């Protein structure tokens, strides 16, 4: 059984806990660690967890709202950290005291009862990775921070029953908003962030493949999106066939079964 919980999602900081039951043992993967360490401890506590229960950290890319307190937490709790070679280079190749593990596209690794499969995405970072997780019975996809859905992304998410899916912006709000033109181009571009409409199209294709039953909309922009707009876009594509949840920027989500 896989459960997961967003601890926070958006420019204020991203972190998601994925939990797997393997017999009597629980395994915990922390995907991104884009918070201050005190705030992370606080949110883990509210989720009924301690930082010492985390078995591994997976960092998707080097941007501050994803890397956060990764090194500090890893060294304090002696937690292995997975990231791409490009991400490690982009953060200046700091010393992880033997805890660093290099992750590669389409090269699975195991964290307790979880098999984790990273995959590359089109985003304006050095070597960004997103991931799927499976316990052998169900498959969870985590997909944020990408400008468009490539064929590779589509292929990697095939078979996911649940997807934590970026719904970053409403295109009309972004274009009519207060961002300067260069930032609008970056966010809305092919290497920026996923619009509600693109996320809905991807979700619809996954539903058509027969596996998708749940979506957690995530990484919503505070200025260029609204929860009701993200939900509406997903509902228009998915109807009532898929359960839809919306992650709050600072509060994340409740625990969800994948």
C-alpha positions as CSV (number, residue, x, y, z in Angstrom):
1,X,0.0,0.0,0.0
2,X,1.2,3.5,-0.9
3,X,0.1,6.7,0.9
4,X,1.4,10.1,0.2
5,X,1.1,13.6,1.5
6,X,2.1,17.0,0.2
7,X,3.7,19.1,3.0
8,X,3.6,22.2,0.8
9,X,3.5,22.9,-2.9
10,X,4.4,26.0,-4.8
11,X,6.9,28.8,-4.8
12,X,6.9,29.0,-1.0
13,X,8.4,25.5,-0.9
14,X,7.8,22.0,-2.1
15,X,8.0,18.7,-0.2
16,X,6.0,15.4,-0.5
17,X,6.2,12.3,1.7
18,X,5.6,8.9,0.0
19,X,4.9,6.1,2.4
20,X,4.9,2.4,1.6
21,X,3.9,-0.6,3.7
22,X,6.1,-3.7,3.2
23,X,4.9,-6.3,5.7
24,X,5.2,-4.7,9.1
25,X,7.7,-2.1,8.0
26,X,7.0,1.4,6.7
27,X,9.3,3.1,4.2
28,X,9.3,6.9,3.7
29,X,10.6,8.8,0.7
30,X,10.8,12.6,0.9
31,X,10.4,14.1,-2.6
32,X,12.0,17.6,-2.5
33,X,12.9,19.4,0.7
34,X,12.1,23.0,-0.3
35,X,11.4,24.4,3.2
36,X,13.5,25.6,6.2
37,X,14.4,22.8,8.5
38,X,12.3,24.1,11.4
39,X,9.3,24.4,9.2
40,X,9.9,21.0,7.7
41,X,10.1,19.4,11.2
42,X,6.8,21.2,12.1
43,X,5.0,20.0,9.0
44,X,6.3,16.4,9.5
45,X,5.1,16.5,13.1
46,X,1.6,17.7,11.9
47,X,1.6,14.7,9.6
48,X,2.4,12.3,12.5
49,X,6.0,11.8,11.5
50,X,9.5,12.5,12.7
51,X,12.4,13.4,10.3
52,X,14.3,10.3,11.6
53,X,11.7,8.1,9.9
54,X,12.7,9.3,6.4
55,X,14.6,6.6,4.6
56,X,15.7,8.7,1.6
57,X,15.4,12.2,0.0
58,X,14.8,12.6,-3.7
59,X,15.6,16.1,-5.1
60,X,14.0,16.9,-8.5
61,X,16.1,19.9,-9.4
62,X,18.2,22.7,-7.9
63,X,15.7,25.6,-7.6
64,X,15.4,26.9,-4.1
65,X,11.8,25.9,-3.5
66,X,12.8,22.3,-4.1
67,X,16.4,22.0,-2.7
68,X,15.7,24.0,0.6
69,X,17.2,22.4,3.6
70,X,18.1,19.1,1.9
71,X,21.8,19.0,2.9
72,X,21.1,20.2,6.5
73,X,18.5,17.5,7.0
74,X,20.5,14.7,5.4
75,X,23.5,15.4,7.5
76,X,21.5,15.8,10.7
77,X,19.6,12.5,10.2
78,X,22.1,10.6,8.0
79,X,19.6,10.2,5.2
80,X,20.7,9.2,1.7
81,X,20.0,11.9,-1.0
82,X,19.2,11.1,-4.6
83,X,19.6,13.7,-7.3
84,X,20.9,13.9,-10.9
85,X,24.5,14.7,-11.7
86,X,23.3,18.0,-13.3
87,X,21.4,19.0,-10.1
88,X,24.5,18.2,-8.0
89,X,26.7,20.4,-10.2
90,X,24.1,23.2,-10.2
91,X,24.2,23.4,-6.4
92,X,28.0,23.6,-6.3
93,X,28.8,20.0,-5.5
94,X,28.7,20.3,-1.7
95,X,30.0,17.6,0.5
96,X,27.2,15.2,1.5
97,X,29.6,13.0,3.6
98,X,28.9,9.9,1.7
99,X,25.2,10.2,1.6
100,X,24.9,11.4,-2.1
101,X,23.4,8.9,-4.6
102,X,23.3,10.0,-8.3
103,X,19.9,9.3,-10.0
104,X,19.6,8.9,-13.7
105,X,16.7,8.9,-16.2
106,X,14.9,5.5,-16.4
107,X,17.2,3.9,-13.8
108,X,15.1,2.6,-10.9
109,X,16.3,2.3,-7.4
110,X,14.7,1.0,-4.2
111,X,13.8,2.7,-0.9
112,X,12.5,0.0,1.4
113,X,9.2,-1.3,-0.1
114,X,9.2,1.3,-2.9
115,X,10.7,1.1,-6.3
116,X,11.5,4.6,-7.6
117,X,11.9,5.4,-11.3
118,X,13.2,8.9,-12.2
119,X,12.6,10.4,-15.6
120,X,13.7,13.6,-17.3
121,X,11.4,16.5,-17.9
122,X,11.6,19.7,-19.9
123,X,12.3,22.5,-17.4
124,X,14.8,25.3,-17.1
125,X,17.1,23.5,-14.7
126,X,20.4,21.7,-15.2
127,X,19.1,18.1,-15.3
128,X,15.6,18.0,-13.8
129,X,14.0,14.7,-12.9
130,X,10.5,13.7,-11.8
131,X,9.5,10.2,-10.7
132,X,7.1,7.3,-10.4
133,X,6.9,5.1,-7.3
134,X,5.4,1.6,-7.0
135,X,5.1,-1.1,-4.3
136,X,4.3,-3.7,-7.0
137,X,0.6,-3.3,-6.6
138,X,-0.1,0.4,-7.4
139,X,1.8,3.2,-9.2
140,X,2.1,6.8,-8.2
141,X,3.4,9.5,-10.5
142,X,4.9,12.8,-9.2
143,X,5.1,15.5,-11.9
144,X,5.8,19.2,-11.4
145,X,8.0,21.8,-12.9
146,X,7.9,21.2,-16.6
147,X,6.9,23.4,-19.5
148,X,5.3,20.8,-21.7
149,X,4.5,17.2,-21.7
150,X,7.0,15.3,-23.8
151,X,6.4,11.9,-25.3
152,X,8.9,10.6,-22.7
153,X,6.9,12.0,-19.8
154,X,3.7,10.6,-21.2
155,X,5.4,7.1,-21.5
156,X,6.8,7.2,-18.0
157,X,3.4,8.1,-16.4
158,X,1.5,5.3,-18.3
159,X,-0.1,3.0,-15.8
160,X,-0.2,5.4,-12.9
161,X,-3.3,5.1,-10.8
162,X,-2.6,8.4,-9.0
163,X,-0.7,11.5,-10.2
164,X,0.5,14.5,-8.2
165,X,0.3,16.8,-11.2
166,X,1.5,20.4,-11.7
167,X,-1.4,22.8,-12.5
168,X,0.8,25.9,-12.3
169,X,-1.2,28.6,-14.1
170,X,-4.3,29.7,-15.9
171,X,-3.0,31.0,-19.3
172,X,-5.4,34.0,-19.3
173,X,-4.4,35.0,-15.7
174,X,-0.7,34.7,-16.5
175,X,-0.9,36.8,-19.7
176,X,-3.1,39.4,-18.1
177,X,-1.3,39.5,-14.8
178,X,1.4,41.7,-13.4
179,X,4.5,39.6,-14.2
180,X,6.9,41.4,-16.5
181,X,7.0,40.1,-20.1
182,X,10.2,38.1,-19.7
183,X,8.7,36.2,-16.7
184,X,5.5,35.5,-18.5
185,X,7.5,34.0,-21.4
186,X,9.5,31.9,-19.0
187,X,6.6,30.6,-17.0
188,X,4.4,30.0,-20.0
189,X,7.2,28.7,-22.2
190,X,8.2,25.2,-23.2
191,X,10.7,25.0,-20.4
192,X,8.7,26.7,-17.7
193,X,5.6,25.4,-15.9
194,X,2.5,23.5,-16.9
195,X,-0.7,25.3,-17.5
196,X,-4.1,24.0,-16.3
197,X,-5.1,23.1,-19.8
198,X,-2.0,21.1,-20.5
199,X,-2.3,19.3,-17.2
200,X,-5.9,18.4,-18.0
201,X,-5.0,17.1,-21.4
202,X,-2.3,14.9,-19.9
203,X,-4.7,13.6,-17.2
204,X,-7.3,12.8,-19.9
205,X,-4.8,10.8,-21.9
206,X,-3.8,8.8,-18.8
207,X,-7.5,8.2,-18.1
208,X,-7.9,6.9,-21.6
209,X,-5.1,4.4,-21.0
210,X,-7.3,2.9,-18.3
211,X,-5.3,3.3,-15.1
212,X,-5.9,6.8,-13.7
213,X,-8.3,7.2,-10.8
214,X,-7.0,10.1,-8.7
215,X,-5.2,13.4,-9.3
216,X,-3.7,15.8,-6.8
217,X,-3.3,19.2,-8.5
218,X,-0.1,20.8,-7.2
219,X,2.3,23.7,-7.6
220,X,-0.5,26.2,-8.2
221,X,0.8,29.8,-8.7
222,X,-0.5,32.2,-6.1
223,X,-0.8,35.0,-8.6
224,X,-1.6,33.2,-11.8
225,X,-4.0,30.5,-10.8
226,X,-7.0,29.7,-8.5
227,X,-7.9,26.3,-7.1
228,X,-11.3,26.5,-8.7
229,X,-9.8,27.1,-12.1
230,X,-7.5,24.1,-11.8
231,X,-10.3,21.9,-10.6
232,X,-12.6,23.1,-13.4
233,X,-10.0,22.3,-16.1
234,X,-9.5,18.8,-14.7
235,X,-13.2,18.1,-14.3
236,X,-13.9,19.2,-17.8
237,X,-11.4,16.6,-19.1
238,X,-12.0,13.9,-16.6
239,X,-15.7,14.1,-15.6
240,X,-16.6,12.1,-12.6
241,X,-14.3,9.2,-13.4
242,X,-11.3,10.5,-11.4
243,X,-11.1,11.8,-7.9
244,X,-9.6,15.3,-7.9
245,X,-7.8,17.0,-5.0
246,X,-6.0,20.4,-4.8
247,X,-2.8,20.9,-2.8
248,X,-2.6,24.1,-0.9
249,X,0.6,26.1,-1.4
250,X,1.5,26.3,2.3
251,X,-0.7,23.5,3.8
252,X,-0.2,20.8,1.2
253,X,-2.7,18.1,1.4
254,X,-4.0,15.4,3.7
255,X,-2.8,11.8,3.5
256,X,-4.0,10.2,0.3
257,X,-3.9,6.5,-0.6
258,X,-2.4,6.0,-4.1
